[in-house]
Amino acid sequence: MADGGLLAELDAAVGAIALVDHHVHPALATELSHQEFEELITESDRPAPPGTSRFDSQLGVAVRRWCGPVLGLPASVPARAYTGRRSELGAAEVARRLLRASGIAQLLVDTGYPRAGMLGLAAMAEAAGCGVAEVVRLEDVAERVIVAGDGTAAGFAERFRAALWELTRSACGVKSIVAYRFGLDFDPRPPSAAEVADAAGRWRRQIGSGAAVRAADPVLLRFLLWTGVERGLPVQIHTGFGDPDVDLRRSDPLLLRGFCELTQERAVPLMLLHCYPYHRQAGYLAQAYPHVYLDVGLAINHVGARAAAVVAESLELAPFGKVLFSSDAWGPPELHYLGALLWRRATARVLGEWVGAGDWQLADAVRVAEMIGERNARRVYRLP
């Protein structure tokens, strides 16, 4: 077994990584009631059963254990005391403290799922004291285009391309939520121009009949993805766990194998986001295809004290140069902070066990942690 000095050195090294959170959402900096806060620490969009609390979860326990001290509370105070302290400090101060305590140096922010009270990019940079870059959501661009200008289906494809190129002039990547809007079991081939025009016409007629402006046609979703590949920036694709809008059965990243096959010659990075509980399948794809990468963000917060198990499983098959850190935090800044803290704790524990068992050298453990926490993202997204 490695001595305590070596493991302490590893803990310190992982704690000092200037993290790049390669997929995150804006922090919410508005006052929240206790009930509102509870509803933001779950992926469910349904009410909690009477007599139960969202704090009685791995994430709820982690909020009380780890975020309390950042806000000047003892660890693991009761939930009402925690949300009361948030109200005392005010939302802006809570966001500033938690974002800065995360040790994140760069946030790559998906701006396509806003909520009133969320910080803009400049405000995120100021509150967190770090660099910020934008990830543009493909479906959001399509929904803007279909209702902009004359709002007709004619020329939709070219208007979408022009809008995407304009909106990504300073972006670091694009993102697809095809898993939410259809599923990952889509036809992997690029659609023809005629198919896109027909699908845009159907969508336009549905909107004209009062339907919500929601990109969900599988032909159009394929077109958006392939146009994202054509744009040349890393293409992020949500896979695995999410809110009930996603059919988890159809969000297994293995369903993307055909798309991986057809896109590998383009050499555009495909970033498989989050992946849980299919992170082992994603590791296979990352090993098999040179342009495929993965993370286990989102799940890390929700599994809490079990984060080390998920981190360890994500490192079984995937090459270490293909794994990235993300929090996928959306809303309360507690999620941004915990995403970083729980990843650091889990990574140090997993790598420390391997060092302690004599399987790894300390230098290898530090190097791999730095790759996942920062260096892989800087290479793939071409960050300074």
TAGIHU-V589487 format. One record per pair of residues at least 24 apart in sequence whose C-alpha atoms are under 10 Angstrom apart, sorted by the first residue. I is the first residue (numbers start at 1). J is the second residue. D is the distance in Angstrom with one decimal. If there is no record, write none. Layout:
# TAGIHU-V589487
[[I	J	D] [I	J	D]]
This chain:
# TAGIHU-V589487
[[1	352	9.9] [1	353	8.6] [1	354	9.3] [1	355	7.7] [1	356	4.3] [1	357	5.3] [1	358	6.6] [1	359	9.9] [2	352	8.4] [2	353	8.7] [2	354	9.3] [2	355	6.4] [2	356	4.2] [2	357	7.0] [2	358	7.2] [2	361	9.6] [2	362	9.2] [3	355	9.6] [3	356	7.5] [4	356	9.2] [6	352	8.6] [6	355	8.5] [6	356	8.6] [6	361	9.8] [6	362	7.1] [7	348	8.2] [7	349	8.9] [7	351	9.2] [7	352	6.0] [7	353	8.9] [7	355	8.0] [7	356	7.8] [7	362	8.2] [8	348	9.4] [8	352	9.2] [9	348	10.0] [9	352	9.9] [9	362	8.5] [9	366	9.1] [10	347	9.8] [10	348	6.6] [10	349	9.2] [10	351	8.4] [10	352	7.1] [10	355	9.4] [10	362	7.0] [10	363	8.8] [10	365	7.5] [10	366	6.4] [10	369	9.3] [11	344	8.2] [11	345	7.9] [11	347	9.0] [11	348	5.6] [11	349	8.2] [11	351	9.6] [11	352	8.2] [11	366	9.1] [12	344	9.9] [12	348	9.0] [12	366	9.7] [13	344	9.8] [13	348	8.8] [13	365	9.5] [13	366	6.5] [13	367	9.4] [13	369	8.5] [13	370	8.5] [14	343	9.5] [14	344	6.1] [14	345	8.3] [14	347	7.7] [14	348	6.4] [14	365	9.3] [14	366	6.9] [14	367	9.6] [14	368	9.8] [14	369	6.4] [14	370	7.3] [14	373	8.4] [15	102	9.8] [15	103	8.2] [15	340	9.5] [15	341	8.5] [15	343	9.9] [15	344	6.3] [15	345	8.3] [15	347	10.0] [15	348	8.5] [15	369	9.9] [16	103	7.7] [16	104	9.9] [16	344	9.4] [16	370	9.3] [17	103	7.6] [17	104	8.2] [17	105	8.8] [17	344	8.9] [17	366	9.7] [17	369	8.2] [17	370	6.3] [17	371	9.6] [17	372	9.8] [17	373	6.7] [17	374	7.1] [17	375	9.8] [18	102	9.5] [18	103	6.1] [18	104	5.6] [18	105	5.1] [18	106	7.9] [18	130	9.8] [18	370	8.6] [18	373	7.5] [18	374	6.6] [18	375	9.6] [19	102	8.6] [19	103	6.6] [19	104	4.5] [19	105	5.4] [19	106	6.7] [19	107	8.6] [19	324	9.9] [19	325	7.7] [19	326	9.0] [19	340	7.8] [19	344	9.7] [19	370	8.4] [19	371	9.9] [19	372	8.8] [19	373	5.1] [19	374	5.1] [19	375	8.8] [19	377	9.3] [20	103	9.4] [20	104	6.1] [20	105	5.9] [20	106	4.7] [20	107	6.1] [20	108	7.7] [20	130	9.8] [20	131	9.2] [20	132	9.7] [20	324	8.5] [20	325	6.9] [20	326	7.6] [20	327	9.9] [20	340	9.6] [20	372	9.0] [20	373	6.3] [20	374	5.0] [20	375	8.2] [20	376	9.0] [20	377	6.6] [20	378	7.6] [20	383	9.6] [21	104	6.9] [21	105	8.1] [21	106	6.2] [21	107	5.0] [21	108	6.1] [21	109	8.5] [21	132	9.7] [21	297	9.2] [21	324	8.2] [21	325	5.8] [21	326	4.6] [21	327	6.4] [21	328	8.2] [21	329	9.6] [21	336	9.1] [21	339	9.0] [21	340	8.3] [21	373	7.9] [21	374	8.1] [21	377	8.2] [22	106	8.0] [22	107	6.4] [22	108	5.0] [22	109	7.7] [22	110	9.5] [22	133	9.4] [22	135	9.2] [22	172	9.7] [22	173	9.6] [22	236	9.6] [22	271	9.6] [22	273	9.5] [22	295	9.0] [22	297	9.4] [22	324	7.2] [22	325	6.5] [22	326	5.3] [22	327	8.1] [22	328	8.5] [22	373	9.4] [22	374	9.0] [22	376	9.7] [22	377	6.5] [22	378	9.1] [22	380	10.0] [22	381	8.7] [23	107	7.4] [23	108	5.4] [23	109	6.1] [23	110	6.7] [23	134	9.5] [23	135	8.0] [23	173	9.8] [23	175	9.5] [23	236	8.5] [23	271	9.7] [23	273	7.8] [23	274	9.3] [23	295	9.2] [23	297	8.1] [23	298	9.7] [23	324	9.5] [23	325	8.2] [23	326	5.3] [23	327	6.7] [23	328	5.5] [23	329	8.2] [24	107	6.8] [24	108	6.1] [24	109	5.0] [24	110	6.1] [24	111	8.9] [24	134	9.7] [24	135	9.1] [24	297	9.0] [24	298	9.3] [24	326	6.8] [24	327	6.0] [24	328	4.3] [24	329	5.3] [24	330	6.8] [24	331	9.9] [24	335	9.8] [24	336	7.9] [24	339	9.8] [25	107	8.8] [25	108	8.1] [25	109	5.2] [25	110	5.2] [25	111	6.5] [25	112	8.5] [25	113	7.7] [25	114	8.3] [25	118	9.0] [25	119	9.4] [25	120	10.0] [25	121	9.9] [25	124	9.8] [25	134	9.7] [25	135	9.4] [25	327	8.9] [25	328	6.4] [25	329	5.7] [25	330	4.9] [25	331	7.3] [25	333	10.0] [25	336	8.8] [26	107	9.4] [26	108	9.7] [26	109	6.6] [26	110	7.6] [26	111	7.1] [26	112	9.9] [26	113	8.9] [26	114	7.7] [26	115	9.0] [26	117	9.5] [26	118	5.8] [26	119	5.7] [26	120	6.9] [26	121	7.6] [26	123	9.4] [26	124	6.9] [26	328	9.7] [26	329	7.8] [26	330	6.2] [26	331	6.5] [26	332	8.9] [26	333	8.6] [26	336	9.2] [27	95	7.3] [27	96	9.9] [27	99	8.6] [27	109	9.9] [27	114	9.9] [27	115	9.7] [27	117	8.5] [27	118	5.5] [27	119	5.8] [27	120	8.7] [27	121	9.9] [27	123	9.5] [27	124	7.2] [27	127	9.4] [27	128	9.7] [27	329	7.7] [27	330	6.3] [27	331	4.8] [27	332	5.8] [27	333	5.3] [27	334	8.9] [27	335	8.6] [27	336	7.6] [28	91	8.1] [28	92	8.9] [28	94	9.9] [28	95	7.6] [28	114	9.6] [28	115	8.0] [28	116	8.2] [28	117	5.7] [28	118	4.2] [28	119	6.3] [28	120	9.8] [28	124	9.7] [28	330	7.7] [28	331	4.5] [28	332	5.2] [28	333	6.6] [28	334	9.7] [29	90	8.7] [29	91	5.0] [29	92	5.4] [29	93	8.6] [29	94	7.9] [29	95	6.2] [29	96	9.1] [29	116	9.3] [29	117	5.7] [29	118	5.9] [29	119	6.5] [29	123	9.9] [29	124	9.8] [29	127	9.7] [29	331	8.2] [29	332	7.5] [29	333	7.9] [30	87	10.0] [30	90	8.1] [30	91	5.2] [30	92	7.2] [30	94	9.7] [30	95	9.2] [30	116	8.4] [30	117	5.3] [30	118	7.5] [30	119	9.3] [30	331	9.6] [30	332	9.0] [31	86	8.3] [31	87	6.9] [31	89	10.0] [31	90	6.8] [31	91	5.3] [31	92	8.6] [31	94	9.9] [31	117	8.7] [32	83	8.3] [32	84	9.9] [32	86	8.4] [32	87	7.5] [32	90	9.4] [32	91	7.9] [32	332	9.3] [33	83	7.5] [33	84	8.7] [33	86	9.4] [33	87	8.1] [34	79	8.5] [34	80	7.0] [34	81	9.8] [34	82	9.0] [34	83	5.8] [34	84	7.8] [34	86	9.5] [34	87	9.3] [35	80	10.0] [35	83	9.4] [37	83	7.7] [37	86	10.0] [37	331	9.5] [37	332	7.7] [38	79	9.4] [38	83	9.3] [40	330	8.6] [40	331	7.0] [40	332	7.0] [40	335	9.5] [41	301	9.4] [41	302	8.6] [41	330	9.5] [41	331	8.9] [41	332	8.0] [41	334	9.1] [41	335	8.1] [42	242	9.8] [42	243	8.5] [42	302	7.9] [43	241	8.9] [43	242	6.3] [43	243	4.7] [43	244	7.5] [43	245	9.9] [43	298	9.6] [43	302	8.8] [44	242	8.5] [44	243	5.6] [44	244	6.4] [44	245	9.3] [45	243	6.9] [45	244	7.0] [45	245	8.8] [46	243	9.9] [46	244	8.9] [53	79	9.3] [54	79	9.8] [55	79	6.9] [55	80	9.9] [57	302	8.0] [57	303	8.5] [57	304	8.5] [58	300	9.9] [58	301	7.9] [58	302	6.1] [58	303	5.6] [58	304	4.8] [58	305	6.7] [58	306	8.3] [58	307	9.8] [59	299	9.8] [59	300	9.0] [59	301	5.8] [59	302	5.0] [59	303	6.7] [59	304	5.5] [59	305	8.6] [59	334	9.9] [59	335	8.9] [59	338	8.9] [60	301	9.4] [60	302	8.6] [60	304	8.6] [61	304	7.9] [61	305	8.9] [62	301	8.1] [62	302	9.0] [62	303	9.4] [62	304	6.1] [62	305	7.6] [62	334	9.5] [62	335	9.9] [62	338	7.6] [62	342	8.8] [63	301	9.4] [63	304	9.3] [63	334	6.8] [63	335	8.4] [63	337	9.5] [63	338	7.5] [64	334	9.9] [66	334	9.1] [66	337	9.0] [66	338	7.5] [66	341	8.4] [66	342	9.2] [67	94	9.9] [67	97	9.7] [67	98	7.5] [67	101	9.7] [67	333	9.7] [67	334	6.6] [67	335	9.5] [67	337	7.8] [67	338	7.6] [67	341	9.8] [68	98	10.0] [68	334	9.7] [70	94	8.8] [70	97	6.8] [70	98	6.7] [70	101	7.5] [70	334	9.8] [70	337	9.7] [71	97	7.2] [71	98	7.9] [91	117	9.9] [91	332	9.3] [91	333	9.4] [92	119	9.8] [92	127	8.2] [93	127	8.8] [94	127	9.8] [94	332	9.2] [94	333	7.5] [94	334	8.6] [95	119	9.7] [95	124	9.2] [95	127	6.8] [95	128	8.0] [95	332	7.8] [95	333	5.4] [95	334	8.0] [95	336	9.4] [95	337	9.5] [96	124	9.1] [96	126	8.5] [96	127	4.8] [96	128	6.1] [96	129	8.5] [96	333	8.5] [97	127	8.3] [97	128	8.2] [97	333	9.0] [97	334	9.7] [97	337	9.3] [98	127	9.2] [98	128	8.2] [98	332	9.6] [98	333	6.1] [98	334	6.3] [98	335	9.0] [98	336	7.6] [98	337	5.6] [98	338	8.8] [99	124	8.7] [99	125	9.6] [99	126	9.9] [99	127	6.8] [99	128	4.7] [99	129	8.0] [99	130	9.2] [99	333	6.4] [99	334	8.0] [99	335	9.3] [99	336	6.5] [99	337	5.9] [99	338	9.7] [99	340	9.8] [100	126	9.7] [100	127	7.3] [100	128	4.8] [100	129	6.4] [100	130	8.3] [100	336	9.8] [100	337	8.2] [101	128	8.4] [101	129	10.0] [101	336	9.7] [101	337	6.8] [101	338	9.8] [101	340	9.3] [101	341	9.1] [102	128	8.5] [102	333	9.8] [102	334	9.5] [102	335	10.0] [102	336	7.2] [102	337	4.7] [102	338	7.6] [102	339	8.3] [102	340	5.8] [102	341	6.6] [103	128	8.9] [103	129	9.4] [103	130	8.9] [103	337	8.4] [103	340	7.5] [103	341	8.7] [104	128	7.9] [104	129	8.7] [104	130	6.9] [104	131	8.8] [104	336	9.1] [104	337	8.7] [104	340	7.4] [104	373	9.5] [104	374	9.4] [105	129	7.8] [105	130	5.0] [105	131	6.1] [105	132	8.6] [105	374	8.8] [106	130	5.6] [106	131	4.5] [106	132	5.6] [106	133	7.7] [106	374	8.9] [106	377	9.8] [106	378	9.4] [106	383	9.2] [107	131	6.2] [107	132	4.8] [107	133	6.3] [107	134	8.4] [107	135	9.9] [107	326	9.1] [107	327	9.9] [107	336	9.9] [108	132	5.9] [108	133	4.9] [108	134	5.6] [108	135	6.3] [108	171	9.0] [108	172	7.5] [108	173	8.5] [108	326	9.1] [108	328	9.9] [108	377	9.7] [108	381	9.5] [109	133	6.1] [109	134	4.9] [109	135	5.5] [109	136	8.4] [109	171	9.5] [109	172	9.3] [109	173	9.6] [109	328	9.1] [109	329	9.7] [109	330	10.0] [110	134	6.1] [110	135	4.6] [110	136	6.1] [110	137	6.8] [110	171	10.0] [110	173	9.1] [110	174	8.4] [110	175	7.7] [110	236	10.0] [110	328	9.1] [110	330	9.5] [111	135	6.6] [111	136	6.5] [111	137	7.2] [111	140	9.2] [112	136	6.6] [112	137	5.3] [112	138	8.5] [112	139	8.3] [112	140	5.9] [112	141	8.6] [112	175	8.9] [113	137	8.5] [113	140	8.4] [113	330	8.8] [114	330	9.2] [114	331	9.2] [115	330	9.6] [115	331	8.2] [117	331	9.1] [118	330	9.2] [118	331	7.1] [118	332	9.2] [119	331	9.5] [128	333	9.9] [128	336	10.0] [132	172	9.9] [133	170	7.9] [133	171	6.3] [133	172	6.3] [133	173	8.9] [133	383	9.2] [134	167	9.8] [134	168	8.3] [134	170	7.5] [134	171	4.9] [134	172	6.0] [134	173	7.2] [134	174	8.6] [135	167	9.9] [135	168	8.1] [135	170	9.4] [135	171	5.8] [135	172	5.9] [135	173	4.8] [135	174	5.2] [135	175	6.7] [135	233	9.7] [135	234	9.4] [135	235	9.3] [135	236	8.7] [136	164	8.3] [136	167	7.4] [136	168	6.7] [136	170	10.0] [136	171	6.9] [136	172	8.3] [136	173	6.5] [136	174	4.6] [136	175	6.1] [136	176	8.9] [136	228	9.9] [136	235	9.7] [136	236	9.7] [137	164	9.4] [137	167	10.0] [137	168	9.9] [137	173	8.8] [137	174	5.6] [137	175	4.7] [137	176	6.0] [137	177	7.9] [137	224	9.8] [137	228	9.6] [137	235	9.7] [137	236	9.0] [137	237	9.9] [138	164	7.8] [138	174	6.5] [138	175	5.9] [138	176	5.6] [138	177	8.1] [138	178	9.5] [138	215	9.5] [138	221	8.8] [138	223	10.0] [138	224	6.2] [138	225	7.5] [138	227	8.9] [138	228	7.3] [138	235	9.6] [138	236	9.9] [139	174	10.0] [139	175	8.3] [139	176	6.7] [139	177	7.2] [139	178	8.3] [139	181	9.2] [139	214	8.0] [139	215	5.9] [139	216	8.6] [139	220	9.3] [139	221	7.7] [139	224	7.2] [139	225	9.3] [140	175	9.6] [140	176	9.2] [140	177	9.7] [140	213	9.8] [140	214	8.6] [140	215	8.1] [141	167	8.3] [141	215	9.7] [141	224	9.3] [142	213	9.5] [142	214	8.9] [142	215	7.0] [142	220	8.9] [142	221	9.4] [142	224	7.8] [143	212	9.9] [143	213	6.2] [143	214	6.5] [143	215	6.4] [144	213	8.8] [146	200	8.0] [146	201	9.8] [146	203	8.4] [146	204	7.1] [146	207	9.2] [146	213	8.3] [146	214	9.9] [146	215	9.4] [147	204	8.3] [147	207	8.8] [147	213	8.2] [151	204	7.6] [151	207	10.0] [151	208	9.9] [152	200	8.4] [152	201	7.6] [152	203	9.8] [152	204	6.7] [152	205	9.3] [153	196	9.3] [153	197	6.6] [153	198	8.1] [153	199	8.5] [153	200	5.1] [153	201	4.9] [153	202	8.3] [153	203	8.1] [153	204	6.2] [153	205	8.9] [154	196	10.0] [154	197	6.8] [154	198	9.3] [154	200	7.9] [154	201	7.7] [154	204	9.9] [155	196	9.7] [155	197	7.6] [155	200	9.2] [156	196	8.3] [156	197	7.1] [156	199	9.9] [156	200	6.8] [156	201	9.0] [157	193	7.9] [157	196	7.1] [157	197	7.4] [157	200	8.5] [157	220	9.3] [157	223	8.4] [157	224	9.1] [157	227	9.2] [160	223	10.0] [160	224	8.5] [160	227	8.8] [161	224	9.0] [161	227	7.1] [161	228	9.0] [161	230	9.5] [161	231	8.6] [164	224	9.7] [164	227	8.7] [164	228	8.3] [164	231	8.1] [165	227	10.0] [165	228	9.6] [165	231	7.2] [168	231	8.8] [168	233	8.8] [171	233	8.5] [171	381	9.8] [172	233	6.7] [172	234	7.4] [172	235	9.7] [172	380	9.6] [172	381	6.0] [172	382	7.9] [172	383	8.1] [173	228	8.9] [173	231	9.3] [173	232	8.6] [173	233	5.0] [173	234	4.9] [173	235	6.1] [173	236	7.3] [173	269	9.7] [173	271	9.7] [173	380	9.9] [173	381	7.3] [174	225	9.2] [174	228	6.6] [174	229	9.0] [174	231	8.8] [174	232	9.3] [174	233	6.7] [174	234	6.4] [174	235	5.1] [174	236	6.0] [174	237	8.8] [174	271	9.8] [175	224	9.8] [175	225	8.5] [175	228	8.1] [175	233	9.8] [175	234	8.4] [175	235	5.6] [175	236	4.4] [175	237	5.8] [175	238	7.8] [175	270	9.7] [175	271	8.8] [175	273	9.5] [176	221	8.4] [176	222	9.9] [176	224	8.0] [176	225	6.8] [176	228	8.6] [176	235	7.4] [176	236	6.2] [176	237	5.0] [176	238	6.6] [176	239	9.8] [177	215	9.8] [177	216	9.7] [177	221	8.8] [177	225	9.6] [177	236	8.7] [177	237	6.3] [177	238	5.7] [177	239	8.4] [177	246	9.3] [178	215	9.1] [178	216	7.9] [178	217	9.7] [178	218	8.3] [178	220	10.0] [178	221	6.3] [178	222	8.3] [178	224	9.3] [178	225	8.4] [178	237	7.5] [178	238	7.6] [178	239	9.0] [178	246	9.4] [178	251	9.1] [179	221	9.9] [179	237	7.9] [179	238	6.4] [179	239	6.5] [179	240	8.3] [179	242	9.7] [179	245	9.2] [179	246	6.3] [179	247	7.6] [179	248	8.6] [179	250	7.1] [179	251	5.6] [179	252	9.0] [179	253	9.5] [180	216	8.7] [180	238	8.2] [180	239	9.0] [180	242	8.7] [180	243	9.0] [180	244	9.0] [180	245	6.0] [180	246	4.5] [180	247	7.1] [180	248	9.2] [180	250	9.1] [180	251	8.2] [181	214	8.4] [181	215	7.1] [181	216	4.9] [181	217	8.0] [181	218	8.2] [181	221	8.2] [181	245	8.2] [181	246	7.6] [181	247	9.4] [182	215	9.5] [182	216	6.3] [182	217	7.6] [182	218	6.4] [182	221	8.2] [182	246	8.4] [182	247	8.6] [182	250	8.4] [182	251	9.4] [183	216	9.9] [183	218	8.8] [183	239	9.2] [183	246	7.7] [183	247	7.1] [183	248	8.7] [183	249	8.6] [183	250	5.1] [183	251	5.9] [183	252	8.9] [183	255	8.9] [183	256	9.9] [184	237	9.4] [184	238	9.4] [184	239	8.0] [184	240	9.9] [184	247	9.7] [184	248	9.9] [184	249	9.4] [184	250	5.7] [184	251	5.5] [184	252	7.1] [184	253	7.1] [184	254	8.5] [184	255	5.6] [184	256	6.2] [184	257	9.7] [184	259	9.6] [185	218	9.9] [185	249	9.9] [185	250	6.4] [185	251	8.0] [185	252	8.8] [185	253	9.2] [185	254	9.1] [185	255	5.4] [185	256	7.1] [185	257	9.6] [185	258	9.4] [185	259	9.8] [186	218	6.8] [186	219	8.7] [186	221	8.8] [186	222	7.6] [186	250	9.7] [186	255	8.1] [186	256	8.2] [186	258	9.3] [186	259	8.9] [187	218	8.2] [187	219	8.4] [187	222	7.6] [187	255	10.0] [187	256	9.5] [187	258	8.2] [187	259	8.2] [188	222	7.2] [188	225	9.6] [188	226	9.2] [188	255	9.5] [188	256	7.6] [188	257	8.6] [188	258	5.7] [188	259	4.7] [188	260	8.5] [188	261	9.0] [188	262	7.5] [188	263	9.3] [189	219	9.8] [189	222	7.6] [189	223	9.2] [189	226	8.6] [189	258	8.3] [189	259	7.3] [189	262	7.4] [189	263	9.5] [190	219	8.5] [190	220	9.8] [190	221	9.9] [190	222	6.3] [190	223	6.3] [190	224	9.4] [190	225	8.6] [190	226	6.2] [190	227	9.0] [190	259	9.5] [190	262	9.3] [191	218	9.7] [191	219	6.4] [191	220	8.1] [191	221	9.6] [191	222	6.8] [191	223	6.2] [191	224	9.9] [191	226	8.7] [192	219	9.1] [192	223	8.7] [193	223	9.2] [195	219	7.0] [195	220	8.5] [195	223	9.4] [196	220	6.1] [196	221	9.6] [196	222	9.2] [196	223	7.1] [196	224	9.9] [222	259	9.9] [225	259	9.8] [226	259	9.5] [226	263	8.7] [228	268	9.4] [229	263	7.9] [229	266	7.7] [229	267	9.1] [229	268	6.3] [229	269	8.6] [229	270	8.7] [230	263	10.0] [230	266	8.3] [230	268	8.4] [231	268	9.0] [232	266	8.4] [232	267	8.7] [232	268	5.9] [232	269	8.5] [233	268	6.7] [233	269	7.5] [233	270	9.4] [233	380	9.3] [233	381	7.7] [233	382	9.7] [234	267	9.6] [234	268	6.0] [234	269	4.8] [234	270	6.1] [234	271	6.8] [234	291	9.4] [234	292	10.0] [234	293	10.0] [234	380	7.4] [234	381	6.8] [234	382	9.8] [235	268	7.3] [235	269	6.2] [235	270	5.0] [235	271	5.9] [235	272	8.6] [235	273	10.0] [235	292	9.8] [236	269	8.3] [236	270	6.0] [236	271	4.5] [236	272	6.1] [236	273	6.5] [236	293	9.3] [236	294	9.4] [237	270	7.3] [237	271	6.1] [237	272	5.3] [237	273	5.8] [237	274	9.1] [237	275	9.7] [237	294	9.7] [238	271	8.4] [238	272	6.3] [238	273	4.8] [238	274	6.9] [238	275	7.5] [239	271	9.7] [239	272	6.3] [239	273	5.7] [239	274	6.2] [239	275	4.9] [239	276	7.8] [239	277	9.4] [239	278	8.2] [239	279	9.2] [239	282	9.1] [239	294	9.7] [240	272	9.2] [240	273	8.0] [240	274	6.5] [240	275	4.3] [240	276	5.1] [240	277	6.3] [240	278	6.2] [240	279	8.1] [240	282	9.7] [240	296	9.6] [240	298	9.9] [240	299	9.4] [241	273	9.7] [241	274	7.4] [241	275	6.7] [241	276	5.7] [241	277	6.8] [241	278	8.6] [241	298	8.0] [241	299	7.4] [242	274	9.0] [242	275	9.6] [242	276	9.2] [242	298	8.2] [242	299	9.0] [248	276	9.8] [248	277	9.2] [248	278	9.8] [251	275	8.3] [251	276	9.7] [251	277	9.9] [251	278	8.6] [252	276	8.8] [252	277	8.4] [252	278	6.0] [252	279	8.9] [252	281	7.8] [252	282	8.3] [253	278	7.0] [253	279	8.4] [253	280	9.7] [253	281	6.8] [253	282	5.9] [253	283	9.7] [253	284	9.8] [253	285	8.1] [253	294	10.0] [254	278	8.4] [254	279	10.0] [254	280	9.9] [254	281	6.2] [254	282	6.9] [254	283	9.9] [254	284	8.6] [254	285	7.3] [255	281	9.8] [256	282	9.7] [256	285	8.9] [257	282	10.0] [257	285	7.4] [257	288	9.8] [257	289	9.3] [260	285	8.2] [260	286	9.9] [260	288	9.5] [260	289	7.1] [260	290	9.5] [260	291	8.1] [260	292	7.6] [261	288	9.9] [261	289	7.9] [263	289	9.8] [263	291	8.5] [263	292	10.0] [264	289	7.0] [264	290	7.3] [264	291	6.2] [264	292	8.5] [265	290	9.6] [265	291	8.9] [266	291	8.8] [267	291	5.8] [267	292	9.3] [268	292	8.8] [268	380	9.6] [269	293	7.2] [269	380	7.3] [269	381	8.9] [270	294	8.4] [271	295	8.0] [271	322	9.1] [271	323	9.4] [271	324	9.1] [271	380	9.6] [272	296	9.0] [272	323	9.6] [272	324	9.9] [273	297	7.1] [273	298	8.9] [273	324	9.4] [273	325	9.9] [273	326	8.4] [273	328	8.6] [274	298	6.0] [274	299	6.8] [274	300	9.0] [274	324	9.9] [274	325	9.6] [274	326	8.0] [274	327	8.8] [274	328	7.9] [275	299	8.3] [275	314	9.5] [276	300	9.2] [276	310	8.2] [276	314	9.3] [277	310	8.7] [278	314	9.4] [279	310	8.1] [279	311	9.3] [279	313	7.4] [279	314	5.8] [279	315	9.3] [279	316	9.8] [279	317	9.8] [279	318	9.4] [280	310	9.4] [280	313	6.5] [280	314	6.0] [280	315	8.5] [280	316	7.5] [280	317	7.2] [280	318	8.2] [281	314	9.2] [281	317	8.9] [281	318	9.4] [282	314	8.3] [282	317	8.8] [282	318	7.8] [283	313	8.8] [283	314	6.4] [283	315	7.5] [283	316	7.4] [283	317	5.1] [283	318	4.2] [283	319	7.8] [283	320	9.9] [283	322	8.7] [283	323	8.6] [284	314	9.8] [284	316	9.1] [284	317	5.9] [284	318	6.3] [284	319	9.3] [285	317	9.0] [285	318	7.9] [286	317	8.1] [286	318	5.5] [286	319	7.0] [286	320	9.6] [286	321	9.6] [286	322	6.4] [286	323	8.4] [287	317	6.6] [287	318	5.3] [287	319	6.0] [287	320	9.6] [287	322	8.1] [288	317	9.7] [288	318	8.9] [288	319	9.6] [290	319	9.9] [290	322	8.7] [291	322	8.7] [291	380	9.8] [292	318	9.8] [292	322	7.2] [292	323	9.4] [293	318	8.4] [293	319	9.0] [293	320	9.7] [293	321	8.4] [293	322	4.7] [293	323	5.9] [293	324	7.5] [293	376	9.6] [293	380	9.4] [294	318	8.3] [294	322	6.5] [294	323	5.2] [294	324	6.3] [294	325	8.7] [294	326	9.6] [295	322	8.6] [295	323	5.7] [295	324	5.1] [295	325	5.9] [295	326	6.4] [295	327	9.1] [295	328	9.8] [295	372	9.0] [296	323	8.6] [296	324	8.1] [296	325	7.4] [296	326	7.1] [296	327	8.1] [296	328	9.1] [296	343	9.4] [297	324	8.9] [297	325	6.8] [297	326	4.7] [297	327	4.6] [297	328	5.5] [297	329	8.3] [297	339	7.3] [297	340	9.6] [297	343	8.7] [298	326	7.6] [298	327	5.5] [298	328	5.0] [298	329	6.8] [298	330	9.3] [298	335	8.9] [298	336	10.0] [298	339	7.6] [299	326	10.0] [299	327	8.4] [299	328	8.8] [299	339	9.1] [300	326	9.2] [300	327	7.5] [300	328	9.5] [300	335	10.0] [300	338	8.5] [300	339	6.5] [300	340	9.2] [300	341	9.8] [300	342	6.8] [300	343	6.8] [300	346	8.9] [301	327	7.6] [301	328	9.1] [301	329	8.6] [301	334	9.7] [301	335	7.0] [301	336	9.2] [301	337	9.6] [301	338	6.3] [301	339	5.7] [301	340	9.1] [301	341	9.4] [301	342	7.0] [301	343	8.6] [302	335	9.5] [302	338	9.8] [302	339	9.4] [303	342	9.6] [304	338	8.8] [304	339	9.4] [304	342	7.0] [304	343	9.6] [304	346	9.5] [305	342	8.0] [305	345	9.5] [305	346	8.5] [306	342	9.5] [306	346	8.3] [307	342	6.8] [307	343	7.2] [307	344	9.8] [307	345	8.4] [307	346	5.7] [307	347	8.7] [307	349	9.8] [307	350	9.8] [308	342	8.5] [308	343	8.0] [308	344	9.5] [308	345	7.7] [308	346	4.2] [308	347	6.6] [308	348	8.7] [308	349	6.8] [308	350	6.2] [308	351	9.7] [309	346	7.9] [309	347	9.8] [309	349	9.8] [309	350	8.1] [310	343	10.0] [310	346	8.6] [310	347	9.9] [310	350	9.9] [311	343	7.9] [311	346	6.6] [311	347	6.6] [311	349	9.6] [311	350	7.5] [311	351	9.8] [312	346	8.3] [312	347	7.9] [312	349	9.3] [312	350	6.1] [312	351	8.4] [313	350	9.9] [315	350	9.7] [320	367	9.9] [320	368	6.5] [320	369	8.9] [320	371	7.3] [320	372	7.0] [320	376	8.8] [321	368	8.1] [321	371	6.6] [321	372	7.1] [321	375	8.6] [321	376	6.1] [321	377	9.4] [321	379	9.7] [321	380	9.8] [322	371	9.0] [322	372	8.0] [322	376	7.1] [322	377	9.2] [322	380	9.3] [323	368	9.6] [323	369	10.0] [323	371	8.1] [323	372	5.6] [323	373	8.8] [323	376	7.3] [323	377	8.8] [324	369	9.7] [324	370	9.9] [324	371	7.8] [324	372	4.7] [324	373	6.3] [324	374	7.6] [324	375	8.7] [324	376	6.3] [324	377	6.3] [324	378	9.9] [324	380	9.8] [325	369	9.7] [325	371	9.3] [325	372	5.8] [325	373	5.2] [325	374	7.5] [325	376	8.9] [325	377	8.0] [326	372	9.6] [326	373	8.5] [326	377	9.8] [340	373	9.3] [343	373	8.9] [344	369	8.7] [344	373	8.6] [347	372	9.6] [347	373	9.6]]
